Amino acid sequence: MNHLLPLLVAVPLLGAALLAGCGRRLPRFAAETIACAVSAGTAGLALVLLLNSSPPMVEWVGGWVPEGGEDVGIVLVGDGPGLGMATLASLLTIAALAYSWRYFDTPPRGHAGSFPALMLLFQGGMCGFAIAGDLFNAFVFFELMSVVAYALTGFRVEEAKAVQGALTFGVINSLGAYAILMGIALLYARTGELTMTQIGRKLDAHGGPDALTLAAFVLVLTGLLVKAAAVPFHFWLPDAHAVAPTPVCMLLSGVMVELGAYGVWRVYGAVFSGPGGIPAPDLERTLLVVGVLTALVGAVMCWYQRHVKRLLAYSTVAHVGLFVIGIGSLTPEADDGVALYILGHAGVKAALFACAGILLDRYGNVDEHELHGRARRLRGVAVLFVIGGLGLAGLPPFGTGLGKAITEEAVGGPLTALFVVVSAVTAGAVLRVAARVFFGLGPKPRGGSSHETTGTGEEPETRHRLNRIPDTMTAVPALLLAASLAVGVAPGFAAVVSHSVNEAGSGGAITSPHWTPPGVLLGLTSTALAVGLAALAVNRPRLLGHRPWTEPLRRLQSGHIGDYVAWLLVGATLLGALALPGILTG
């Protein structure tokens, strides 16, 4: 089945080309139907390949197979993690397309195929990045994914805020892409190879790591962490989520940033994990520092947001920090936990953004304070939002809870407490929004930070504010939450994920991920803390409200691209400093 791998990229790209070329002549119903069919077909193909991915499949595109150990062709690798991420990206694309069914006011210039074509291009880029076996083509798909994401973020081009958010997104992620490209150039200069496994072998044959290896590692890692929105590379994410259409936010937080974390795991394991790469203690130290910083900053900023989409974006930043910590522990158990955590988080976060989109299109507002008690009639959406908050906390038996529990056990020590606190704070912020907006609990908050984005005066993404919520807009988040629940309860699912991940990244290590009493207890603890924080914030708003010490942190999210570029350089320098000791001692 190796020859089917290129279709994961070719099918959505061909579908996008069809819609781009014929979209002006197609009625909107036909264009959206074609997009859903193409996306569903790609998802079905990814799932079939995933079920047959043991042993991993390798396809040299166009028949350009290696000769005498040398290769110049494009290689695609169909193993469990890569095909799993391609499947996740495809399933979330279907969910976003279904949610956006007849969603926007009118397509720009009457081109009914423009938005679904961009969504299919995005899907193709994500699938290509997930299964790319050589660094240069991973970069190509990285850029395809990014460029389309810029266009989707600024899709409502008539709004200045959308253009500004897309510009910030584009500049920062383009700099990250340039960093990756420079790192690839250094590796190619050293090894004469682009295939990841071959680069790793040539680095090992060269001897111990040196300054060139360190520079290449820092540059590639910088680009991947920009995509993952890790601190201090994260500033583009809240700005983009605040203005991007809701279906796009579902993909950005549901799978795109996770692909950045997946890229870190994949590239280190294939390229830099040998004796000629970066020593394991240096990677552990680097990812631990970045992960802890990301988790803490994301959680604090999440709690102090009143703009609901920004709040959800910062919760994504916080959970990315937890993913990075798990990846940095370099154990098979942590790899399994992070994989399950990502799957559960994707469903929960996409569902929460879908509910936030309903608030925007019903009330033209995503401000927690201004919406106080106004959404009481949206009982179904309220239930979904509360369930999403509980899932974000890691409530058993959600997939987020199972993944978090396994990762907590793998990292151990004080980091376990960090996982509990971060998940409780981010989920508590979501539950606080639910209590105020959907149930009208507590006094209406007043005041706030001078550097706070309020979320008032937002334009709905539909022609008029919705008086009736379409069934698709509630069915999609319900199914996404059900899928997240299934990750934690489906018999044998965790074992299948573990086998796929360990076969690809842990040399076939045998682990047995499952619910344990301590894991259940920690999940219940983080959920209870989240509920308690939400209740305290609602009933005693001054106690957990605005604090002056958060002002410097808020000012960092300035909206100025120059500031974000400066922080990107600071972050790259930090990565180099953290990874340097092993090179010096080597």
Helices and strands as residue ranges (DSSP letters): G 2-4, H 7-22, H 28-51, E 57-60, G 61-63, E 75-78, H 80-99, G 108-110, H 114-131, H 135-153, H 160-191, H 196-206, H 211-228, H 236-243, H 246-251, I 252-256, H 257-267, I 268-272, H 280-303, H 308-328, H 332-363, H 379-393, H 399-411, H 414-437, H 471-489, H 493-505, H 517-539, G 548-550, H 551-556, H 561-585
